[in-house]
Amino acid sequence: MKKILVVIIILAAVGLATFFAWPYLRPLVSQTNSVPAIPPAGPAPTANAQNLHKETDDSIFSYWLTDAGDIIYVDQSGKVYRLSHGNREELILQKIADLQSFVASGDGSYAVAAFGPRLAPTFSLLSVKNKTWQPLPTDVTSVVWDRTRNRLLYLKQTDGLATLNVFDVSTKKTTEIIRFPSQGIKLIWTGTDKVYVGEASSANAGSALLSLNLKNRSVSLFTKDTPGLMSSWAPDGSLGLIFANSFKENALILSDGKGTPLGKPLFGTTLPSKCLVESQLIFCAVPREIPSGIILPDDWLTRKFYSEDKILSFNVKTNEVKTLFDNPTPSIDAEQLNRHGNTLYFVNRYDQKLYSLVIGN
């Protein structure tokens, strides 16, 4: 199971516990925000799409929402802007070469950019309020925000040794949590007392998902040897979507925060990266059709496949599925879903523009 198994073996003494093995989980390559050739866009929007609005004319690399409902977005060149009540403010006009990722804090006041060589990127912390950058330590390979508060976790990997650190942006204090022998792993989600760690996903190899307890430093195994493993979690970690693919069969499973499978969602198959998971509600862009021969998520991530989505919501407690958008025009292949009040936001991969969808109460 590649190098992450070393972590399990080394840390067994501090409390390894297997939560479950997904018998029906099973393909995924590392996601990239690069934009290869895009297929022709669909017909012009019709009146039936009146709740759908294009928020930007710029092509979007990444974006996030502040608590006040402002939109902070990064264009394809790395410039940063704020949209507030229809007005655009320039925040950072310096271009960023070879931008790899832009990950925002829960309240949107901070973000971490990764840029430079893909195998050895530089990470830097942006203060939206102060419009300033603060470089993170060298050898950082992965970051994740605790979205319930402004706390950043980052992973350093040097010579086969991984070090997990916590940085509190309010106190500017860094705390080392744990060191362990491993390489090629990434941080996926973190909450109050735990963090999920996984391997880079690939359709051609099995991956694992681990839970590290930040208080007692114990390790739990969620799943192992799972091709195409991909997951998305609610900010409080109480609910998650886990995708896998084996023998060209797609599986999307609901899980609670303890790792207990809750069954399959009733809205069909899609990718966690096309969903927004909240504590009771899940919003997903679901392909109307997945043609025969398409291997998910590889073909979607490499942009060989562009989906034609409808957008649905799913209430986990009542099992109610609501159709929020199911119009064939414009063509939508949605990712980076976020919500503020009764408005859902997403990036449409067909034109890389930011869209909003009024979804009601």
KAQUI-V553824 format. One line per field, one symbol per residue. phi: phi as a letter, one per 20 degrees, with the letter a starting at -180 (. if undefined). psi: psi as a letter, one per 30 degrees, with the letter a starting at -180 (. if undefined). burial: # if it has 24 or more other ideal C-beta (glycine too) atoms within 12 Angstrom, else .. Layout:
phi->???
psi->???
burial->???
This chain:
phi->.mfffgffffegfdofbefacffdea.adgfcefcfgdfgffffgdffefedceeceffeebbbdefenfddcdefenfdcddclneddeecdffdflfdbbdeffemecbdddbogfebfedbedeffelcdcfegfmfdbcbeffeaecddcddcclnddcecddeffemddcfeacbfabmdbedbbcfcbbecbegebfdbfcccdddefedmecceebbldfmfbbbcfgemfbbdcdbbclmdecccecefenefdnefeeodbdgfdcdddfcdcdcedgfbdgfnfdeegfffemfcdededdccceffemfddeebbdfcffcceblfbccmecddaeeffcleecccfdmf
psi->gafffeeeeegefghkkjelkjfgk.lklkkkgliakklklallklffhffkkkflfkkkelllklffglkklklfffkklkkjhfkkkkejfkkjkhkeljkllefgfllkkklakefilkkkkkjeefhlkjklllgkfklkkjfflikkklkkjkhgkkkklkkjfefgkkkkelkljllgllkelkaeglkkkllkkkfgkkllklkkkfegglkkjellhjkgkklklleggfklkkklkkhgkkkjkkklfggkkgaklggakakffgljkaefkkkkjkkekjlkfkjkgefeeggekkljllklkkjeefgkkkjfkhkfklkkjklhklkjbgkkllkjfegglklkjkga.
burial->########..#....#..##.#..#######.#.#.............#..#####.#########...#######.######.......##...#..#################.....########....#..#...########..########....######.#.......##.#.##########..##########.##########..##############################...########.#.##.##.############..########.#...##########.##########.#.....####.#..###########..###############.#..
